[in-house]
Amino acid sequence: MSQKFVEQLKEILGPNGWLEGEDTESYLTDMFGKQGETPLVARPDTTEQVSEVVKICAANNVAIIPQGGNTNVCRMAIPPENKSAVILSMARMNKIIDIDPECSTITAEAGCFVQSLQDYAREHNRLFSPDWGARGSAMIGGAVATNGGGQNVFRYGTTREQVLGMEVVLPDGQIWDGMRALRKDNSGYDLKQLFIGSEGTLGIITKLVFKLHPNQGQHCSLFGILTGMSELMNYLELAQKVGGDKLTAFELLPGLGVEKALNRYPALQRPLDQKSDWYVLVRFSDWENVEELVTTLFEQGFEAGILANAVMSQNLEQENNLWEIRDQMIPTQYFKSRLLKWDVSVPISKITHFLDSAENLVREHQQAAIIYVTGHVGDGNIHYTVIPEGEGDPGFDELCNRIYQDVDELVWSLGGSIAAEHGVGQLLKSRVRNQKSDVEYSMMQQLRHIFDPQGIMNPGKLIDS
Amino acid sequence: MSQKFVEQLKEILGPNGWLEGEDTESYLTDMFGKQGETPLVARPDTTEQVSEVVKICAANNVAIIPQGGNTNVCRMAIPPENKSAVILSMARMNKIIDIDPECSTITAEAGCFVQSLQDYAREHNRLFSPDWGARGSAMIGGAVATNGGGQNVFRYGTTREQVLGMEVVLPDGQIWDGMRALRKDNSGYDLKQLFIGSEGTLGIITKLVFKLHPNQGQHCSLFGILTGMSELMNYLELAQKVGGDKLTAFELLPGLGVEKALNRYPALQRPLDQKSDWYVLVRFSDWENVEELVTTLFEQGFEAGILANAVMSQNLEQENNLWEIRDQMIPTQYFKSRLLKWDVSVPISKITHFLDSAENLVREHQQAAIIYVTGHVGDGNIHYTVIPEGEGDPGFDELCNRIYQDVDELVWSLGGSIAAEHGVGQLLKSRVRNQKSDVEYSMMQQLRHIFDPQGIMNPGKLIDS
């Protein structure tokens, strides 16, 4: 990459629109550490600047890494190892453009934080439904490019289902204006669907139109212990029957994680004195009070022999406490040795089968391995973690690979996916290849090639060129 | 097309799997009449047969017209004028393969009628939400290829949002197995989204997996007259506030249509003695009784000065009567002269603006033209019909074209679409070209070309090659 090239970028972006040298370190660093190099981090603040930067990079055959909050867990938004690329950060394009409460739509630039849209929608008595732990640093462009999930999917759908329109800068620098706010539009191929979940490989999302939902300001949750894991599906069905559309979340929490969270964060309150290997966390939401529904679920759970113990939130503080505990379930903070991690999706009725079979497989390899599981049960999405013993011992890596292979194949045998909500990025690329038929993989490669024949857009991610 | 070619097809399909000569007439005929020719109507009953037929046609460069129920209104599923093509009817692939009430999914072949899935789901206490008048003859493959809408979109989303997985025969005959039943899957580009709404131009859908919803067996509707059209959005907002997620539909009916329906169908009962230019029809649904909610909407409507008159259904017979009236609003049955028809989508808050402005535009062209409007108000989808006077007079065609142009441009100026739910097919292809930017149109053409470089799949429909 020539100095002239870098100067051209600087000229387009203006003095506040780029970073060099040491200032680029944090952009090259994700949760796994630093990787790759960059001659310049571009920080455009208009779509036109994004377009011009892309054109210059295309003309010079320089790779571009679109970057939002860089909160993904798959090494999606940093350059490939030992490669250099321009990092294009959307951080300065962070304006909320419009909210139309009558239409229930919000329009914003791709660099807005997920939480910013949540807050703004709430001020207008609406709900922006995408929600997960990194809400304060994840940007909406990245949320859409990864089709972020989270705990509200059960009721409201994935991020994909919130998108009504978008503006995208294509890999040749052309700007596609797909900014619409229509609930129905059958006027051609639904192009936005390709960019959703594309992980930056087909273009750079610069603006978005999302649908909003009525604000469901009243929440009430139940934190419970089941009489047995075999009751999991029964309790989900009961929760759906009792709560109907007011059921917002149905989560599975590991006892191990709850103990670690309570230990690490003294502000968190223990919800139940009785300890258990598993807890369920069920939430109902509405604009009116939902305590009665939760009480019904509570009572009927005991009557049916499904609940062994449970507590309901009685006030906002307790409600927040329960969900703060949920937010602190991520295992990376609790275990320092190597974690084998899956973000599994299976048909909902196969969840308990998966959990049983996966445990058997893991124990065949290593009896003492720790198994740590959280789940968005209502979506069939299980975050499955195995912490094997003996890191550093001979054969440890092979052991890990065998466990990965066995559990992957179990997932596929159940019609599932090993990339449910977190995406593929760099880390899952090879394994996901085995999830796809040759026909499907070829279709994806052809699509990628049609949009990006030069292969400059986020190389090394999602699929092989 | 050689005799050998036809013989090859017959051999693949078997004696019950094809039609020739006179027997093909109905397949060449849609609501507008007969068009084009066909050497053979293929009626495969397995995906493998579909694949083999496509391969033979591709090898001989013969066009294929995928056909479901042929209930579309855009000349989507017959050959282009004066052209010959093999019609590939999905009618024999009509098996429901599986229903999983625990997962709330249903799997079926593409030739099943929409109503068959509705009935089967209901037997299992679930709801298959796509629903419109042609439910008894529309097939689900076509419903997905057109992304059918209907009155349940407001609550449940379009057909697109029901699809979890599909199997498709591609234009080169390869079979893509995308049959999944997962709520979350971020393992690559969401390929099924391209085929949804593709109107048979990218491949032939052979099987589908849909999501189901809890059965909402209890319905109650309100049929009312507003104090003024300016109250339309206010009443929608009130209905949402009162009913929340139980609001299933919010429809606008023309007084003219209601009178004609009551006149033509003696079995229909007049809901209200007071006549009006407009009526609203609002439905709440749940598994529990919703009469109380409708009563609240009824009372609050009068209190707020929004309702001038209204009636609620008191029993199943009255409920069915109201929706039968709604089903009979289609104007083609009532007007025998030329109809100018729009299937408009605008942002919901722009509906009344559109209605006012469109009327002004039409009246500038012809004061006495009849304007006939029905609407899925909650989705921003208006079926707008103009019946000008003087068909056959000199200048009539030019008058019609000018009205089309003006109303199209009005729609686009409001950020709308002229193909909201009925699709594009042959009839709207040219007009929709003007709705799209060059960038967007080019992207669609490139996609079409990548999938179907020979241009054999449903030529002349949706977009130009």
Contacts between the chains, C-beta under 8 A, distances in Angstrom:
chain1	res1	chain2	res2	distance
A	100	B	347	7.1
A	100	B	349	6.2
A	102	B	233	6.4
A	102	B	237	7.4
A	102	B	348	6.6
A	102	B	349	4.0
A	103	B	347	4.8
A	103	B	348	4.8
A	103	B	349	4.9
A	103	B	380	7.7
A	104	B	348	7.8
A	105	B	347	7.3
A	146	B	186	6.6
A	147	B	186	5.1
A	147	B	190	7.9
A	149	B	184	5.5
A	149	B	186	7.7
A	153	B	183	6.8
A	153	B	184	6.5
A	157	B	161	7.4
A	158	B	183	7.8
A	158	B	184	6.2
A	160	B	190	7.3
A	161	B	157	7.4
A	161	B	161	6.4
A	170	B	439	7.6
A	174	B	439	5.3
A	175	B	439	7.0
A	176	B	437	7.5
A	176	B	439	5.1
A	176	B	440	6.1
A	176	B	443	6.8
A	177	B	437	6.0
A	177	B	439	7.4
A	177	B	440	7.7
A	178	B	440	6.9
A	180	B	415	6.3
A	180	B	417	7.4
A	181	B	347	4.8
A	181	B	415	6.3
A	182	B	345	4.6
A	182	B	346	7.4
A	182	B	347	6.8
A	182	B	380	6.3
A	182	B	415	7.5
A	182	B	416	6.7
A	182	B	417	5.8
A	182	B	420	7.5
A	183	B	153	6.8
A	183	B	158	7.8
A	183	B	345	7.3
A	183	B	348	7.6
A	183	B	379	4.5
A	183	B	380	5.8
A	183	B	381	7.5
A	184	B	149	5.5
A	184	B	153	6.5
A	184	B	158	6.3
A	184	B	345	4.8
A	184	B	376	7.8
A	184	B	379	5.2
A	184	B	380	7.1
A	184	B	381	5.1
A	184	B	417	7.7
A	184	B	420	4.5
A	184	B	421	5.1
A	185	B	345	5.5
A	185	B	417	4.4
A	185	B	419	7.2
A	185	B	420	6.4
A	186	B	146	6.6
A	186	B	147	5.1
A	186	B	149	7.7
A	186	B	197	5.4
A	186	B	417	7.8
A	186	B	419	5.2
A	186	B	420	6.6
A	186	B	421	5.8
A	186	B	422	7.0
A	186	B	423	4.8
A	186	B	424	7.1
A	187	B	417	5.0
A	187	B	418	7.1
A	187	B	419	4.0
A	187	B	424	6.1
A	187	B	428	7.9
A	187	B	432	5.1
A	187	B	435	5.9
A	187	B	436	7.3
A	188	B	197	7.7
A	188	B	424	6.8
A	188	B	432	6.8
A	188	B	436	6.7
A	188	B	440	7.5
A	188	B	444	5.2
A	188	B	462	6.6
A	188	B	463	6.2
A	189	B	194	5.9
A	189	B	197	6.8
A	189	B	198	6.2
A	189	B	202	7.9
A	189	B	444	5.2
A	189	B	447	5.8
A	189	B	448	8.0
A	190	B	147	7.9
A	190	B	160	7.2
A	190	B	193	5.8
A	190	B	194	7.7
A	190	B	196	6.9
A	190	B	197	5.7
A	191	B	440	6.7
A	191	B	443	5.9
A	191	B	444	7.1
A	193	B	190	5.8
A	193	B	193	3.4
A	193	B	194	7.1
A	194	B	189	5.9
A	194	B	190	7.7
A	194	B	193	7.2
A	194	B	194	7.1
A	196	B	190	6.9
A	197	B	186	5.4
A	197	B	188	7.7
A	197	B	189	6.8
A	197	B	190	5.7
A	198	B	189	6.2
A	202	B	189	7.9
A	214	B	240	6.5
A	214	B	244	6.4
A	233	B	102	6.4
A	237	B	102	7.4
A	240	B	214	6.5
A	244	B	214	6.3
A	244	B	245	7.6
A	244	B	286	7.0
A	244	B	287	7.0
A	245	B	244	7.6
A	245	B	245	3.8
A	245	B	246	7.6
A	246	B	245	7.5
A	286	B	244	6.9
A	287	B	244	7.0
A	345	B	182	4.6
A	345	B	183	7.3
A	345	B	184	4.8
A	345	B	185	5.5
A	346	B	182	7.4
A	347	B	100	7.1
A	347	B	103	4.8
A	347	B	105	7.2
A	347	B	181	4.8
A	347	B	182	6.8
A	348	B	102	6.6
A	348	B	103	4.8
A	348	B	104	7.8
A	348	B	183	7.6
A	349	B	100	6.2
A	349	B	102	4.0
A	349	B	103	4.9
A	376	B	184	7.8
A	379	B	183	4.5
A	379	B	184	5.2
A	380	B	103	7.7
A	380	B	182	6.3
A	380	B	183	5.8
A	380	B	184	7.1
A	381	B	183	7.5
A	381	B	184	5.1
A	415	B	180	6.3
A	415	B	181	6.4
A	415	B	182	7.5
A	416	B	182	6.7
A	417	B	180	7.4
A	417	B	182	5.8
A	417	B	184	7.7
A	417	B	185	4.4
A	417	B	186	7.8
A	417	B	187	5.0
A	418	B	187	7.1
A	419	B	185	7.1
A	419	B	186	5.1
A	419	B	187	4.0
A	420	B	182	7.5
A	420	B	184	4.5
A	420	B	185	6.4
A	420	B	186	6.6
A	421	B	184	5.1
A	421	B	186	5.8
A	422	B	186	7.0
A	423	B	186	4.8
A	424	B	186	7.1
A	424	B	187	6.1
A	424	B	188	6.8
A	428	B	187	7.9
A	432	B	187	5.1
A	432	B	188	6.9
A	435	B	187	5.9
A	436	B	187	7.3
A	436	B	188	6.7
A	437	B	176	7.5
A	437	B	177	6.0
A	439	B	170	7.6
A	439	B	174	5.3
A	439	B	175	7.0
A	439	B	176	5.0
A	439	B	177	7.4
A	440	B	176	6.1
A	440	B	177	7.7
A	440	B	178	6.9
A	440	B	188	7.5
A	440	B	191	6.8
A	443	B	170	8.0
A	443	B	176	6.7
A	443	B	191	5.9
A	444	B	188	5.2
A	444	B	189	5.2
A	444	B	191	7.1
A	446	B	450	5.7
A	447	B	189	5.8
A	447	B	447	8.0
A	447	B	450	7.3
A	448	B	189	8.0
A	450	B	446	5.7
A	450	B	447	7.2
A	450	B	450	5.4
A	462	B	188	6.6
A	463	B	188	6.2
